[in-house]
């Protein structure tokens, strides 16, 4: 029983709908807008202090619930219903650390999802990943509220003086005696490189621009590199068209090399995202071999490969990543929904883990701790986050010691979602040297 434990007094939710300035294509699907779920929590500590916190996240149904059995409109509506239903639950009367509040809430995600499936007469039940995304604003708001009540950054409320149980209660016996403060930083990193997304539809050169947007922002990859001083590029690939994938990376390398030469930049990096579309691991190995022949400099710049094959690891045990991971780190993203999935991925040869704030703040912290203990490559990835959700994602990356860069593509596709936040956190949104100023995220709560 800690005096810093919180009791939830009130929860409310709202949504915002924002159109993209241009579409983004990944995993064979095109996205043109976003619905943000915002959750606001007021709390009281055991010793009587009060605080109000906020969590926000895009309801990325196309990514979290890709299906042909249910329409995109229905999957989005179901996720929105789950998020708002969680916010409408009667607040528990007990005091606890947000980590334990989240553990208590977690079983209700699937229960409510099953009810919503029945009420909406959906052809399939909401997958666990979609449940986590819908619940993530509430989790974030809980951690933020405790920090605001105490006037302390939430990442500094993770040690034994604040948390009742050690990590063995959440993960496995080998974590006995350890707490999350061991795996997080007491101050955010001052600055971090920004990973810029090169979507499958994004023009690389002026000749690729079919119709200019004309809003004053860059239209091509070369223009983005020059404007933001970019040094990290994430390239979306098809996973089912080997020639196109190799040619796409080679084309990105051609444009980047020319632009970086003009800037006098000699070092930059790529990450490659197949969004699960590779039918088998051999595709990845063939891709890497052909890229080495066609654009060896591009291959040398690849920092990691993201989730090349299907997210259901148990249903596809033949897709073992050992050979690919010997060439470049291969990280799970969509597959990572709990500790058991991390262990399975490790067994199947994955050498890294992609964390996302949209899977829940408590889950991200716990999986980040486990990945560090096991010596896995770690990265924090985006869900086209904007405004508060971007700052939340960046705060996570800035507090995990082995994270090297931040994804933040909301400024490319949905800049309207950053209006108002840009003025409050200019170093996070006005990018000139390829980095974001995470030093700004040192306030109470989640830092923003």
Protein Blocks (a to p, Z undefined) as FASTA:
>chain_A
ZZkbccdfbdcddddddddfbdcdeehiacfbdcddddddddddfkopacdddddddddf
klmmgcfkbcfklmmmmmmmmmmmmmmpccdfbdcdfklmmmmmmmmmmmmmmmmmmmno
pabdcdfklmmmmmmmmmmmmmmmmmmmnopafklmmbfklmmbdfklmmcmklgoiafk
lmccfbdcfbdcddddddfklcfbfklmmbagklopafbfklmmmmnopabdcdddekla
mklmmmmmmmmmmmmmmmmmmnopabdcddddeehpafbfklmmmmmmmmmmmmmmlmmm
pmbdchkbcfblmlmmmlccklmmmmpccddfklmnbfklmmmmmmnopabdcddfknoj
klmmmmmmmmmmnopacddddehiahjlmmmmmmmmmmmmkbcbdcdfklmmmmmlmgoj
lmmmmmlmmcfkopacfklmmcghjhZZ
